[in-house]
Amino acid sequence: MSEVVLITGVAGFIGRHVARHFAERGWTIVGIDQIPLHPTPQHLSAYYELRMPHEALSRIVQTHLPQVCIHCAGPASIGLSMTDPSSDFYGSTVATFEILNMLRLHCPTCRFVLVSSAAVYGNPVSLPVREEQLPAPLSPYGFHKWQCEVLGQEFNRVYGLPTASVRIFSAYGSGLRRQVLWDICEKVLSHRRVTLQGTGGESRDFVHVVDIAAALRVVATQGGLQGEAYNLGSGREVSIRDLAGMILGLFGHPDPPQFDGIVPPGTPRNWQANISKLKSLGFTPSVPLEEGLRKFVDWCREERVRP
């Protein structure tokens, strides 16, 4: 029999790709999310529509007894966490506690991998940032991701549940309809002026969702799962000005991007990941930024003309 992986947030951007990645390698996929999926995708053997935390979690865990749980569910917006920290807390910290507790009670050998964020670092003291740097979040989103990581450590050290956290830097890829890449493409395709937030000197470490899915499986199957954290990026720092220039070049757009000079509250300035810890497990990013951006631009064009 194939191993079972429980994926929370399976209908989301990262969750969809994680489910597909595991299914292609013969795993049985059980998914949870809060939106209807009709019909259920073929690669899901079971799907449960619910908003976590939910009393049905106990029954789901006992029914399927997963070997791995990839916890993708939760809010994913720094800006919204600033204006509504309560929703972010309940959707992130509280939901994470509930699923960890259900695994503790009913499936204590399940390997739990939290999809965390580089937002826990805030503004790193040096680049590339290593996992040993102390967390210093700038937003409720970052603080709540950190709290989720601490919960993973708690359930590992107190109850022996195998847990790990993966701090994703800047995720991108086809299907992502938010954040800076989508914003640039939408403005170009709408024939609007490309004006972006910030100064253009802010930088990010972009990692393709295909690599994210692969890395989560590597951590789940090869990691120590002693409550540790892993950085997940490409290891390459790219300024937002350079990123915008690359995208506009793919469109053949003649004008350079403009910037409003306003950095939103809670937004870190510069990111670059040291991924040597993840590489030690056998993971290497496979999608170069230039290739990933080209595919993203092609996808955006197709979305624009789709009826």
C-alpha positions in Angstrom: 0.0 0.0 0.0 1.1 3.6 -0.8 1.9 5.9 2.0 -0.7 8.6 3.0 0.0 12.3 3.1 -2.5 14.7 4.7 -2.2 18.1 3.1 -4.0 21.1 4.7 -4.7 24.0 2.4 -4.7 21.7 -0.5 -6.7 24.0 -2.7 -4.2 26.8 -2.3 -1.3 27.8 -4.5 1.3 25.8 -2.7 -1.0 23.0 -1.6 -2.1 22.2 -5.1 1.4 21.8 -6.3 2.4 19.7 -3.2 -0.5 17.3 -3.8 0.4 16.9 -7.4 4.1 16.3 -6.6 3.3 13.6 -4.0 0.7 11.9 -6.2 3.2 11.7 -9.1 5.4 9.7 -6.8 2.7 7.2 -5.8 1.5 8.7 -2.5 -2.2 8.6 -1.4 -3.4 12.1 -1.0 -5.9 13.3 1.6 -6.7 17.0 1.3 -8.3 19.6 3.6 -9.4 23.1 2.6 -12.2 25.6 3.2 -13.4 26.0 -0.4 -15.6 23.6 -2.4 -13.8 21.4 -5.0 -16.3 19.9 -7.4 -15.4 17.6 -8.8 -12.6 16.4 -6.6 -9.3 16.3 -8.5 -8.4 12.8 -9.5 -5.1 12.8 -7.6 -6.9 13.3 -4.3 -8.2 10.1 -2.8 -10.3 12.1 -0.3 -11.1 15.8 0.2 -12.7 17.5 3.2 -14.2 20.9 3.0 -13.8 22.6 6.4 -12.3 25.6 8.1 -9.7 24.8 10.7 -9.8 24.4 13.6 -12.7 22.0 13.2 -14.0 19.0 15.3 -13.9 16.8 12.2 -10.0 16.8 12.3 -10.1 14.0 14.8 -12.2 11.8 12.6 -10.1 12.6 9.5 -6.8 11.7 11.2 -8.2 8.5 12.7 -9.7 7.4 9.4 -6.6 7.9 7.3 -3.7 7.6 9.8 -1.3 9.6 7.5 2.4 8.9 7.6 3.1 12.6 6.6 1.2 15.9 7.2 2.2 18.9 5.1 0.5 21.9 6.8 0.0 24.5 4.0 -3.2 26.0 5.4 -3.3 29.5 6.9 -3.4 33.2 6.0 -0.7 34.3 3.6 -0.8 38.1 3.6 1.4 40.5 5.7 -0.9 43.4 4.8 -4.1 41.7 5.9 -2.4 40.5 9.1 -1.6 44.1 9.9 -5.2 45.2 9.6 -6.8 42.0 11.0 -4.3 40.3 13.4 -7.1 38.3 15.0 -8.1 36.4 11.9 -4.4 35.7 11.1 -3.8 34.4 14.7 -6.8 32.0 14.6 -6.2 30.9 11.1 -2.5 30.3 11.7 -1.5 29.7 15.3 -4.7 28.2 16.6 -5.3 26.0 13.6 -1.7 24.7 13.8 -2.1 23.8 17.5 -5.3 21.9 16.7 -3.8 19.7 14.0 -0.7 19.0 16.0 -2.9 18.0 18.9 -5.0 15.7 16.7 -1.8 14.0 15.5 -0.5 13.7 19.0 -3.7 11.9 20.1 -4.4 9.7 17.1 -1.3 9.4 14.9 1.8 10.2 17.0 4.3 8.8 14.4 3.0 11.1 11.6 5.8 13.4 10.3 4.5 16.9 10.4 6.0 19.6 8.2 4.9 23.2 8.7 5.0 25.6 5.7 6.5 28.6 7.5 7.9 31.9 6.1 11.0 33.9 6.0 8.9 36.6 7.5 10.0 35.2 10.9 13.4 36.9 10.3 12.1 40.4 9.7 15.1 42.4 8.5 18.0 39.9 8.7 21.2 41.2 10.3 23.3 39.8 7.5 22.8 38.0 4.1 22.4 35.3 3.2 20.4 34.6 6.3 21.0 31.3 8.1 18.5 29.4 10.3 20.5 30.2 13.4 19.5 33.9 13.2 17.1 34.7 16.0 13.5 35.5 14.7 12.6 39.2 14.7 9.3 39.5 12.8 7.9 42.8 11.7 4.2 41.8 11.2 1.5 39.7 12.9 1.9 37.3 10.0 5.6 36.8 10.9 4.9 36.5 14.6 2.2 33.9 14.1 4.4 31.8 11.8 7.0 31.9 14.5 4.4 30.8 17.0 3.5 27.9 14.8 7.2 26.9 14.6 7.4 27.0 18.4 4.3 24.8 18.7 6.0 22.3 16.4 9.0 22.3 18.8 6.7 21.9 21.8 5.0 18.9 20.4 8.3 17.3 19.4 10.1 17.9 22.7 7.1 17.2 25.0 5.3 14.5 23.1 7.8 13.1 20.6 5.8 14.1 17.5 8.2 14.3 14.5 8.0 17.9 13.3 10.0 20.4 11.2 9.4 23.9 9.7 10.3 25.1 6.2 10.8 28.9 6.0 9.8 29.7 2.4 11.2 33.0 1.1 9.3 34.4 -2.0 7.2 31.8 -3.6 6.1 32.2 -7.2 4.8 30.2 -10.2 1.9 29.7 -12.5 -1.4 30.0 -10.6 -0.3 32.7 -8.2 -2.7 35.7 -8.6 -1.2 38.0 -6.0 2.1 39.7 -5.0 4.6 41.6 -7.1 4.9 39.3 -10.2 1.2 39.2 -10.7 0.9 42.9 -10.1 3.5 43.7 -12.8 1.9 41.4 -15.3 -1.6 42.6 -14.7 -0.6 46.2 -15.2 1.3 45.5 -18.4 -1.6 43.4 -19.8 -4.1 46.1 -18.8 -2.0 48.8 -20.5 -1.5 50.6 -17.3 1.6 52.4 -16.0 3.8 50.0 -14.0 4.2 51.7 -10.7 5.1 49.6 -7.7 5.4 50.0 -4.0 8.7 50.8 -2.4 12.0 52.2 -3.8 13.0 49.3 -6.1 16.0 48.6 -3.9 14.1 46.1 -1.8 15.2 42.5 -2.6 13.8 39.0 -2.4 14.9 35.4 -2.9 12.4 33.9 -5.4 11.7 30.1 -5.3 9.5 28.4 -7.8 6.5 26.4 -6.5 7.8 23.2 -8.2 10.9 23.4 -6.1 8.8 24.2 -3.0 6.8 21.0 -3.4 10.0 18.9 -3.9 11.7 20.4 -0.9 8.7 19.8 1.4 8.8 16.1 0.4 12.6 15.9 1.0 12.2 17.4 4.5 9.3 15.0 5.3 11.2 11.9 4.2 14.8 12.8 4.8 14.8 15.5 7.6 15.6 14.9 11.2 12.1 16.1 12.3 13.3 17.1 15.7 11.5 20.5 15.6 14.2 22.1 13.4 13.7 24.7 10.7 15.0 24.8 7.1 15.3 27.8 4.8 13.8 27.4 1.4 14.8 29.8 -1.4 17.0 29.7 -4.4 20.0 31.3 -2.7 19.9 34.3 -5.2 19.0 37.8 -4.1 17.2 39.9 -6.7 16.1 43.5 -6.3 12.5 44.4 -7.2 13.8 46.9 -9.7 15.8 44.2 -11.5 12.9 41.7 -11.2 10.5 44.2 -12.8 13.0 44.9 -15.6 13.2 41.2 -16.4 9.4 40.8 -16.6 9.0 44.0 -18.7 11.7 42.7 -21.0 9.8 39.5 -21.5 6.7 41.5 -22.5 8.8 43.8 -24.7 7.5 46.7 -22.6 9.5 49.9 -23.5 9.1 51.9 -20.3 11.1 51.2 -17.1 9.1 50.6 -13.9 8.2 53.4 -11.5 8.2 53.2 -7.7 6.2 55.2 -5.2 8.9 55.2 -2.5 6.5 53.9 0.1 7.4 50.6 1.9 4.3 49.2 3.5 4.4 48.5 7.3 5.7 45.1 8.2 7.5 44.6 4.9 11.2 43.4 5.2 13.8 45.2 3.1 16.2 42.5 1.8 16.1 38.8 1.7 18.5 36.1 0.6 18.5 32.5 1.9 21.4 30.3 2.9 20.0 26.9 1.9 23.0 24.7 2.8 21.0 22.9 5.5 18.3 21.9 3.0 21.0 21.0 0.4 22.5 18.6 3.0 19.3 16.5 2.7 19.8 16.2 -1.1 17.7 19.1 -2.3 18.8 21.4 -5.1 16.6 24.1 -6.7 15.8 23.0 -10.3 14.0 26.1 -11.8 16.2 29.1 -12.7 14.5 32.4 -12.1 14.7 33.4 -15.8 12.9 30.1 -16.8 10.3 30.5 -14.1 9.6 34.1 -15.0 9.2 33.2 -18.7 6.6 30.5 -17.8 4.8 32.8 -15.5 4.5 35.5 -18.1 3.2 33.0 -20.6 0.6 31.8 -18.1 -0.5 35.4 -17.4 -1.0 36.0 -21.1 -3.1 32.8 -21.3 -5.2 33.9 -18.3 -5.8 37.2 -19.9 -7.3 35.8 -23.1 -9.2 32.9 -21.5 -13.0 33.4 -21.8 
